[in-house]
Amino acid sequence: MHPTQGESDVASASSVHISEAIFVSDQASIPDDIQSQRWRITEAVDAVFIVGERLFALSVLILAAPLMLLIAVLIRLDSSGPAIFKQQRIANLDRKRVRKYFSHAHAAFDGSPDELAALVPTFTLYKFRTYHHRSEQLAPERARFEFDAHKIDDVQLQIKDDPRITGVGKFLRRTSLDELPNFINILKGDMRLIGPRPEVIEMFRYYTYEQVQKFTVKPGLTGLAQVNGRGKLTFKETVNYDLSYVRHRSWKKDLSILLKTLKVVVLGDGSF
């Protein structure tokens, strides 16, 4: 049966009410009847996970050191520029700090670039360089993250046959080896093993207040979006997966994402 006009209006009004409630109350959790208490990550469990993740990151960096050195040499031989790419990414954020810069739950950031820089905490992300040095000249608009705000939902940030990617970079991206230096960030406490992938600060202006909830947890090496399409996803699809993870986070889901990541990396699904 199709809903009547009255039922549709009620559903629409309810959706708006829920959305505005998010804006007013800043609740980052979901009702207990939706998420089982059994699988929730408590502070005590999370503290244990953090220690375990950092020890794991240290082990990976030690064991993979010869491989990482070889990759660094290949990058330098393949193209000019440093082997390690450094970039500022958004750290976990308290949404209340930026609330006054959003007129409503579905509005985008309304502050100046200076206000954005002062309000949004960042950290330095480490990756192996996969782009040509000074690649911004090959795709200036994408390098500056300049997109039509009205069409941002359908934008794919990763594109096939990107002219900015080097020969070695294509292999590193397909195998995800370019992200090995991310373990430095995990060891430092900037990132977690599981979580939304770290976002560049230039993209923050395209997020609505409701979507900013994604930044209330630390970014991760892999996440729900990475095992459900990765680079093939649009901006909106990626954010929706990230929000779903934040709202339903549990150690059971983390384990599921970790196992699925192994399959995705082996198959190279969505990496280009």
N, C-alpha and C positions, 0 to 999 in steps of 0.2 A: 504493500500500500504506500502511496505517496502522501507526504504530509500536506495538510491543508494550509492555506495562506496564514491562518491564525496560528497554527502550530509552528510554521516557519518563523513567524514574527517573534513568537515566544522563545524559540531556540536562538534566534539572532540576538534578542535582548539579553538572554541568559549568558551568551558568549561575551557580549560587551561587558556585562556586569562582572563576570569572572575576571576578564582582562583588566578592568579598572581596579578590581580588588587587589590584583597583583601589584598594581602601581601604588595603591594606597598603603597596603600592609607590608610590602617587601618580604613576604613569606617565601623562603627558598625551599621549604620542605613540602611534602605531599601528605595527604591524610593517611593515618595508620591503616585504614581499611583498604587502601589501595596498595600500599607497599608493606610487605610482611616484615614484622619486627625481627623475624628469625634471621633474615639475610642482611639486615642493615649494618653499616659500618659504624660502630661506636668509636668514641675518641680513643678508648684503650686499644681496640683492635687496629685503628688507624695508626696509632703510635708504633705498634709492632710492625705494621706494613711499611712504614716509613724507614725504619731501621733496616728491615729486610731488603727494601728496594735500593737503599744506598750501598749496602754490602754487595748486592747483585751488580749494581752499576760499577763499583770498584773492581769486582772480579772480571766483568766484561772488558773494561778498559785495560786491565793488566794482560788478560789472555789475548785480546785483539790488538795489542800494541804493534806487533810485527805487521799485521795486515793493514792497520791504519797508517803505518809508516810507508808501506808500499803504495797505498792509495794516494797519499800525499805526494809521493815522487811522480806517480803517473799523471796526476793533475798538473803538476808543474811542467812536466814534459809535453803535455798535450796543449796547454795554452798558458799565456802570460797571466800573472796575478797570484795572489796568495792561495795556498791549499785550503785553508780554513776560512769559511765565510762567517762573519759576525753580523748580527742584526738585532735591533731592539724589538722585543715582543711584549705583549701585554701580560702582566702577572695577574694573580688572583686579586679581585677587586670587591670592595664593599659598595654595593649599589647605592646606598644612602648618600655617599659622597657626591654622586653625580645626579641625583634625582632632580634637583632644581633646574637642570639644563634640558629636561624633557617635559614637554607640555602635557603629554598623556602616555599611556602604556605603549601605544603604537607609533609614537613620534620618535624621530631620530634626534641625535645630539644637536643642541642648539647653541653651543658655546664656541668660543674662538679657538684657533689652533694653540694659542698660548695657554688658555684655560684647560684645554684637553691635555696638554703636556704636563701641566701642574697637577691635575687631578688623577690621571691614570698611571698607576705604577708599572714600570717595565723592568725587564732583565735582559741581559745579553745572551742571545741564543747562539750556539755553536753548531755548525754543519760543515760538511765538505763542500767546497765550491763546485757547483755544477753549471753555472752560467759563465759566459765569456766575461772577462774583466771589462768593466764599463759597458755592460750589456744594455744599460738604459737607453743608449743611442739606437738600439735595434727595435725597441718597442717602448718609446717614451711614455705613452699614456698608461700602459700597464705598469711600468716601473714606478710611476707616481700614484698608482692605484686610483686613477681618475675614471670613474664610471658614471653613467646616467643613474641618478638616485632612484628614478621611477622604474628602472629596469634591473636594478641590482639583484633582485630575487633570482633572476634567470642567468646571471653571470657565472661562467665557469672560470675560476681563477687559474686552473691549470689547463693548458691547451696542447693538443698533439702537434708534433713537428715545430715546437717552439724554436725560433731561430737563435734565441739567446743561450740555448743549452749546448754545451761542448760535446765532443765525441765520447770522452770518458764520462761526462756528466750523464749521458743517456743511460749508460750501463749502471752507474751508481744509483740513479733514480729508479730504474727498473728492478734492481735488487734491494733497494732501500738502504744500501750501504752508506749513502750520503748522510744518513741520520745517526751513524755511530757516535759522532761527537756529542749528540744529545745526552749521552750517558754522563758527560761532564756536568750538564745542567741538573741531572737527577742527583748526582753525587753532591752538588752544591746546595740542593734543596729548592732550586728554581722550578723544577718540574717533577711530575710523578710518572710512574710507569704507565698508568692508565688515566686518561682524561682528554678533554678537547684539545686538538692540536693548537699550539700557541699562535695567536693572531698578531699581525703587524699593527702598530698603533694607527697607521694611516687608514685602516679599514673601520676603525671604531665609529667614525661619523656616519656609517651606513647602518649601524645597529639601532634598533628601537630599544626603548627602556626594558620591555619584556625580554628581548633577546640578550640584553646585557647580563641576565642571570647566568649565562654561560660562563662568565668570568668569575663567578663566586667560588669556583674550585680551581686548584692549580692546573695548568695545562699539562698534557701528557705526551709520552712518546707515541702512543697509539690510542685510539678511541673508537667509539661506536660508529662514527662516520667513516673511519679508515677501513672498517671491515664490512661496510655496506655501500661500496662504490668508489670511495676515495676521490681521486681526481676527476672522476666522471660526474660527480655530483655538482649541482648548482649551489650558489651561495645559500639560498634559502633551505635547500635540502640538508646541507652540511650543518647549518645552525639548528635546524629542527632535531637532527640526530644528537647534537651536542646538548640541547636543552633536555631531551628525553633522558640522556645519561645523567645529567645533573639532578633531575627531579626523581629519578628512580635508582640512584646509585646504591650498589650493594656489592659485597665481596663476591657473591655468586656471579653477578654480571661482569665484574672485573675479570674473573677467571675465564668466563666465556669469551670475552673480548680478546684476552691474551691468547687463548687457543686458536681462535679464528684468525688472529693476526699472523700466526705461523703459516697458516694455509694461504693467506693473501700474499704474504711476502714470497713464498715459494712459487706461486702462480704468477706473480707480478700483476695481479688484477688491479686496474685503475691507476697504475703508476706510469707516468710519462712526463 
